Amino acid sequence: MKRREFLPLATLAAVLPRRLCAAPAAAPEVMTVRGRRPAASLGFVLPHEHVLVDFIGAAEVSPSRYDADVAFAKIKPYLDEAKSLGCATLFECTPAYLGRDPRLLVRLGEASGLNLVTNTGYYAARQNKFLPAQALREDADALAARWLREWREGIDGSDVRPGFIKIGMDAGALSAEARKLVQAAARTHRASGLTIAAHTGNQVAAQEELAILKAEGVSASAWIWVHAQNAADEAALAAAGREGAWLSFDGVSPRSLTRHVTLVTAMKREGLLGQVLVSHDAGWYRPGEPEGGQYRGYDVLFRAFLPALRKAGFGDADIRQLTVTNPARAYAIGLRLQA
């Protein structure tokens, strides 16, 4: 019998077409508070909401300021309503030192059946009121290391891992602290693949953030311009969208319907509908206020905004792109670096 000769794997890889040798790409995933989920399974997404926010400040914020059972009872009916209207996944955008509570989110996710997603990162808006002391003295690498520990080990001693990075800054030129947060977020993205959602006051701050990301080697497609509806002109939005940035028009409310329809229509006209996210930035239970304060639900997008878009000529494919396809792509875990 003639002896068969087998090529070494390295030689085989060199002579076979690359498409035959490459390992199959893993399906994109998102990290929820109850573990990984395929990004394609998220369904209808509300990409920027809150369930609990405490504005007391970093020096005093604590879970001891509220009864988790009371908060749970107040919040759950609003999540149930969102689910009944068609929502399947909700991104909870409250950062650390503003009331982020991963254990409460697990309870709410299990009870409501929604996929809930929390975050890592810090928030420098409102003149650093919500920055912990270490954020003022540590450099960007040290902050990134803190956030990566949450990604790898869990948040606050829990096994809940963040599904994105949330940072925040005021309008106008970035402060030194805000610049450091953007650098830390970029370095966290490079090590984790987590998307950066940045509370951004206006286009001046947005342009500076994009420049920092570029200097750090991170693509604009890894960055969400949160509160993009606050931009003074549509040209700045379109420019960011053409770079690959995600434009989050997240203040949907009865008073903002016309503004939001106008913005989404403008981005569609620019060929940028695939870069747009829509949400309420609603909620939330407020520690320190009687009965948790006034809670704004997550229903206006379903009951008023989407019907208004349809009236403006948006079809089923457009609506699906805005509410299903775009959020899954925006928040899928994966490195997005400068070419």
CORRA-V152746 format. One record per pair of residues at least 4 apart in sequence whose ideal C-beta (glycine too) atoms are under 8 Angstrom apart, sorted by sequence separation. I is the first residue (numbers start at 1). J is the second residue. If there is no record, write none. Layout:
BEGIN
[[I J] [I J]]
END
This chain:
BEGIN
[[7 11] [8 12] [9 13] [10 14] [11 15] [12 16] [16 20] [17 21] [18 22] [31 35] [32 36] [37 41] [38 42] [56 60] [57 61] [61 65] [66 70] [67 71] [68 72] [69 73] [70 74] [71 75] [72 76] [75 79] [76 80] [77 81] [78 82] [79 83] [80 84] [81 85] [83 87] [94 98] [96 100] [101 105] [102 106] [103 107] [104 108] [105 109] [106 110] [107 111] [108 112] [109 113] [124 128] [126 130] [131 135] [133 137] [134 138] [138 142] [139 143] [140 144] [141 145] [142 146] [143 147] [144 148] [145 149] [146 150] [147 151] [148 152] [149 153] [150 154] [154 158] [174 178] [175 179] [176 180] [177 181] [178 182] [179 183] [180 184] [181 185] [182 186] [183 187] [184 188] [185 189] [186 190] [187 191] [188 192] [189 193] [201 205] [202 206] [203 207] [204 208] [205 209] [206 210] [207 211] [208 212] [209 213] [210 214] [211 215] [212 216] [214 218] [218 222] [219 223] [232 236] [233 237] [234 238] [235 239] [236 240] [237 241] [238 242] [239 243] [241 245] [252 256] [253 257] [256 260] [257 261] [258 262] [259 263] [260 264] [261 265] [262 266] [263 267] [264 268] [265 269] [266 270] [268 272] [272 276] [289 293] [299 303] [300 304] [301 305] [302 306] [303 307] [304 308] [305 309] [306 310] [307 311] [308 312] [310 314] [314 318] [315 319] [316 320] [317 321] [318 322] [319 323] [320 324] [321 325] [322 326] [323 327] [324 328] [325 329] [326 330] [327 331] [328 332] [7 12] [16 21] [31 36] [32 37] [37 42] [56 61] [60 65] [63 68] [66 71] [82 87] [83 88] [94 99] [95 100] [109 114] [125 130] [131 136] [138 143] [150 155] [154 159] [155 160] [169 174] [170 175] [174 179] [189 194] [200 205] [213 218] [218 223] [231 236] [240 245] [251 256] [252 257] [267 272] [268 273] [287 292] [300 305] [301 306] [309 314] [310 315] [314 319] [320 325] [321 326] [30 36] [31 37] [94 100] [108 114] [109 115] [124 130] [154 160] [155 161] [169 175] [188 194] [189 195] [200 206] [213 219] [214 220] [231 237] [241 247] [267 273] [286 292] [29 36] [30 37] [54 61] [94 101] [109 116] [123 130] [124 131] [128 135] [154 161] [155 162] [189 196] [213 220] [240 247] [285 292] [286 293] [7 15] [13 21] [29 37] [30 38] [82 90] [92 100] [108 116] [122 130] [123 131] [128 136] [134 142] [135 143] [138 146] [170 178] [174 182] [188 196] [252 260] [267 275] [285 293] [286 294] [12 21] [29 38] [30 39] [56 65] [122 131] [134 143] [152 161] [169 178] [200 209] [213 222] [228 237] [251 260] [264 273] [267 276] [309 318] [310 319] [28 38] [29 39] [106 116] [122 132] [151 161] [186 196] [210 220] [213 223] [237 247] [285 295] [309 319] [27 38] [28 39] [54 65] [79 90] [105 116] [124 135] [150 161] [151 162] [167 178] [185 196] [198 209] [249 260] [284 295] [27 39] [28 40] [30 42] [54 66] [134 146] [150 162] [169 181] [225 237] [228 240] [264 276] [283 295] [284 296] [27 40] [92 105] [105 118] [122 135] [168 181] [169 182] [185 198] [210 223] [283 296] [306 319] [309 322] [52 66] [167 181] [209 223] [249 263] [264 278] [282 296] [147 162] [167 182] [225 240] [249 264] [282 297] [283 298] [102 118] [182 198] [280 296] [282 298] [167 184] [196 213] [306 323] [100 118] [147 165] [167 185] [260 278] [280 298] [282 300] [52 71] [100 119] [206 225] [228 247] [165 185] [220 240] [225 245] [228 248] [229 249] [247 267] [280 300] [122 143] [224 245] [225 246] [227 248] [228 249] [229 250] [280 301] [196 218] [206 228] [223 245] [224 246] [225 247] [226 248] [228 250] [229 251] [279 301] [52 75] [165 188] [220 243] [221 244] [223 246] [225 248] [227 250] [278 301] [51 75] [90 114] [92 116] [94 118] [95 119] [96 120] [165 189] [220 244] [221 245] [224 248] [226 250] [227 251] [89 114] [90 115] [91 116] [92 117] [94 119] [96 121] [97 122] [98 123] [198 223] [200 225] [206 231] [219 244] [220 245] [221 246] [247 272] [88 114] [89 115] [90 116] [91 117] [92 118] [93 119] [95 121] [96 122] [97 123] [121 147] [182 208] [186 212] [190 216] [196 222] [198 224] [200 226] [201 227] [237 263] [241 267] [252 278] [87 114] [88 115] [89 116] [90 117] [92 119] [95 122] [96 123] [120 147] [178 205] [182 209] [186 213] [190 217] [195 222] [196 223] [197 224] [198 225] [199 226] [200 227] [229 256] [249 276] [250 277] [252 279] [253 280] [278 305] [51 79] [89 117] [95 123] [190 218] [195 223] [196 224] [198 226] [199 227] [200 228] [202 230] [203 231] [238 266] [242 270] [247 275] [249 277] [250 278] [252 280] [79 108] [83 112] [165 194] [167 196] [169 198] [172 201] [179 208] [183 212] [187 216] [189 218] [195 224] [197 226] [201 230] [202 231] [203 232] [207 236] [234 263] [237 266] [238 267] [241 270] [246 275] [247 276] [248 277] [249 278] [250 279] [251 280] [252 281] [253 282] [71 101] [83 113] [120 150] [164 194] [165 195] [167 197] [168 198] [169 199] [171 201] [172 202] [182 212] [186 216] [200 230] [202 232] [203 233] [206 236] [210 240] [229 259] [237 267] [242 272] [245 275] [246 276] [247 277] [248 278] [249 279] [250 280] [251 281] [83 114] [120 151] [163 194] [164 195] [165 196] [166 197] [167 198] [168 199] [169 200] [170 201] [171 202] [173 204] [174 205] [182 213] [186 217] [229 260] [241 272] [244 275] [246 277] [248 279] [250 281] [72 104] [76 108] [80 112] [82 114] [98 130] [162 194] [164 196] [165 197] [166 198] [167 199] [169 201] [172 204] [173 205] [186 218] [234 266] [238 270] [68 101] [71 104] [75 108] [79 112] [97 130] [164 197] [166 199] [171 204] [172 205] [179 212] [183 216] [189 222] [203 236] [207 240] [210 243] [234 267] [97 131] [171 205] [174 208] [203 237] [206 240] [229 263] [238 272] [241 275] [68 103] [72 107] [76 111] [79 114] [95 130] [97 132] [120 155] [170 205] [173 208] [174 209] [210 245] [228 263] [241 276] [46 82] [61 97] [68 104] [72 108] [76 112] [96 132] [169 205] [234 270] [61 98] [118 155] [143 180] [147 184] [151 188] [203 240] [61 99] [63 101] [130 168] [143 181] [147 185] [174 212] [58 97] [68 107] [72 111] [206 245] [140 180] [144 184] [148 188] [169 209] [46 87] [49 90] [51 92] [53 94] [121 162] [136 177] [139 180] [140 181] [143 184] [144 185] [147 188] [151 192] [44 86] [45 87] [49 91] [50 92] [52 94] [118 160] [120 162] [135 177] [44 87] [45 88] [46 89] [48 91] [49 92] [50 93] [51 94] [55 98] [119 162] [123 166] [124 167] [125 168] [127 170] [140 183] [141 184] [144 187] [148 191] [151 194] [253 296] [257 300] [43 87] [44 88] [45 89] [46 90] [47 91] [49 93] [50 94] [54 98] [118 162] [119 163] [120 164] [121 165] [123 167] [124 168] [125 169] [126 170] [140 184] [144 188] [148 192] [261 305] [278 322] [43 88] [44 89] [45 90] [46 91] [48 93] [53 98] [54 99] [118 163] [119 164] [120 165] [121 166] [122 167] [123 168] [124 169] [125 170] [135 180] [260 305] [264 309] [273 318] [277 322] [278 323] [42 88] [43 89] [45 91] [53 99] [117 163] [119 165] [120 166] [121 167] [122 168] [124 170] [131 177] [135 181] [141 187] [254 300] [268 314] [276 322] [42 89] [52 99] [117 164] [119 166] [128 175] [140 187] [144 191] [253 300] [257 304] [261 308] [265 312] [274 321] [252 300] [257 305] [261 309] [273 321] [52 101] [128 177] [252 301] [273 322] [277 326] [254 304] [264 314] [268 318] [276 326] [277 327] [124 175] [195 246] [197 248] [257 308] [261 312] [274 325] [275 326] [52 104] [102 154] [106 158] [274 326] [51 104] [102 155] [124 177] [224 277] [252 305] [277 330] [51 105] [102 156] [106 160] [124 178] [227 281] [100 155] [103 158] [105 160] [102 158] [32 89] [51 108] [103 160] [124 181] [102 160] [168 226] [264 322] [30 89] [96 155] [122 181] [171 230] [121 181] [122 184] [121 184] [121 185] [121 188] [120 188] [33 102] [61 130] [58 129] [95 166] [33 105] [34 106] [43 115] [57 129] [58 130] [91 163] [94 166] [95 167] [33 106] [42 115] [57 130] [58 131] [91 164] [93 166] [95 168] [58 132] [120 194] [125 199] [34 109] [58 133] [121 196] [33 109] [34 110] [123 199] [125 201] [32 109] [37 115] [119 197] [246 326] [34 115] [34 116] [32 115] [33 116] [32 116] [33 117] [246 330] [30 115] [32 117] [33 118] [31 117] [30 117] [244 336] [93 197] [91 197] [224 330] [222 335] [222 336] [221 336] [222 337] [219 336] [218 336] [219 337] [218 337] [219 338] [217 337] [218 338] [219 339] [217 338] [214 338] [33 160] [31 161] [33 163] [31 162] [32 163] [31 163] [30 163] [93 226] [195 330] [195 331] [195 332] [195 333] [194 333] [193 333] [192 333] [193 334] [193 335] [193 336] [190 335] [189 335] [189 336] [190 337] [48 197] [31 194] [164 331] [163 331] [163 333] [47 224] [48 226] [91 279] [93 281] [99 287] [94 284] [48 248] [47 248] [48 250] [47 250] [78 283] [75 283] [90 298] [75 284] [75 285] [74 285] [87 298] [85 298] [71 285] [85 299] [117 331] [82 297] [87 302] [71 287] [81 297] [82 298] [86 302] [74 291] [78 295] [81 298] [82 299] [85 302] [74 292] [81 299] [85 303] [66 285] [78 297] [79 298] [75 295] [78 298] [66 287] [71 292] [74 295] [65 287] [66 288] [70 292] [65 288] [66 292] [48 277] [47 277] [49 279] [53 283] [47 278] [48 279] [49 280] [50 281] [52 283] [53 284] [55 286] [56 287] [47 279] [48 280] [49 281] [50 282] [51 283] [52 284] [53 285] [54 286] [56 288] [46 279] [48 281] [49 282] [50 283] [51 284] [52 285] [53 286] [54 287] [46 280] [49 283] [50 284] [51 285] [52 286] [54 288] [52 287] [91 327] [89 327] [91 331] [49 298] [46 298] [46 301] [45 323] [44 323] [45 324] [44 324] [47 327] [43 324] [42 324] [45 327] [45 328] [47 330] [47 331] [42 327] [42 328] [40 328] [39 328] [39 329] [39 331] [39 332] [30 328] [28 328] [28 329] [30 331] [30 332] [31 333] [29 332] [30 333] [28 332] [29 333] [28 333] [28 334]]
END
